[in-house]
């Protein structure tokens, strides 16, 4: 069981404390967001942003939004590691190009369908 605030978490240290090789205190800013069962998440975030910066960023966000902020940091770190030059913008740009391509294909299919209905109507008149 966890003790009073300020005591050490003697069960399992969070992924951050495990990676940083330190004891995981009850008030550890990372433990609610970086599970010991998914150490790769914090490893990515730490590699890209650094533990100190991550801690500062999480503390600046309202507590109700910290889990979402941590998930965003994990996503951004993973994308940055995959694409060091463009990061998230590379992924966003690729998705925008895909949307434009699909929109053009949809427009072409709509025109084809309208043409088909027009030709079918002409054949029925004749």
N, C-alpha and C positions, 0 to 999 in steps of 0.2 A: 504494500500500500504506500501511497505517497504521504509524506509527512507534512508538517506545517510549512507555510511559505518561507523560502530561504534555505530549506534543507535540500539535500541532494536527491536526485532521482536515482534510487538504487536498483530499479528494475532493469531497464534497458535505456541506454543513452540514445538520443535522437541521432539521425543521420549526420547532422552538422557536428555535434559534439564528438561523435565517433570519428569522423574524418579529421577534425581539428585536434583530436586526441586530448580532449579535456573532459572534466566531469560535467555531467548534465544536471544543472541546478533546477529546482522546481520552477523558477521564473525564467527559464531559458526561452529567449525570443523565437528560437527555431523549432522547438519540440512540437508545437501544435500543427506545424505546416510541413515538416520534413520527417516522415516516418522512418524508423530504423529499418523497416522492411523494404524501403526503396532508396538505398543510398546513392544511386546514380543520379537522382533528381538534384540533391544538394551538391553533388560533385560537379555537375554541369553548371549550376548557378554560381558556385564558388569559383570555378575556373574562369567564367566570363566576367562576373561582377565583383567577386571578392566578398568574404564573409562580413566584413565591417560595413561595406556599402549595402549589402542585402539587409543587414540588421537595421541600419538607418532608414532604408526605404520602407521596411515593414512597420517601423515605429511611427513614420510620418502618415501612414494610412489609418483611417478609423478602424478600430478593432473588428467591426462587422464586415469590413471589406478585405481584411488581411489574407484570408484564405484565397480569395480571387486574385489578389496581388501576387501571392506566392506562386499560384498556378501560372499566372502570366509570366512571371520571371523564369519559371522552369521552361515554358514554351519558347520564350525569347532566347534563352540561353541555348536550348537545343537547336534552334534554327540558326543562331549565330555560329555554333560549332559546325553545323553542316555547310553553311555558306558564310564564311568569315567576311566577305566583301560586302554583300548586300543584306544579309541577315533577314529580318522579317520583311523588308521591302522587296526582296527577291521573291519570296513566297507570295506576297500580295500582288506583285506585278504579274507573276505567272498565272495567278487566279483571274486577274482582270483580263489578261489576254485570252484565257480559256472562255470567259464569259462573253467577250466580244466575238470570238469565233463561233460559239454556240448561238449567239444572237443572230449573226449573219446566216448561219445554217437554217435557223428557224424562219427568218424572213424569206429565204429562198424557197423553203418548203411551203410557206403560206402562199407565195406567188404561184407556185406550181399547182397547189390545190385550187386556187382561184381560177387559174388558166384552165384546169381540168373541168371545173364546173361550167365555165363559159363554153368550152368546146362541146361538152355533153348537152348543154341547153340548145346550142345551134343544131346539133344532130337531131334532136327531138323535134325541132321546128320544121326541119326539112323532111 
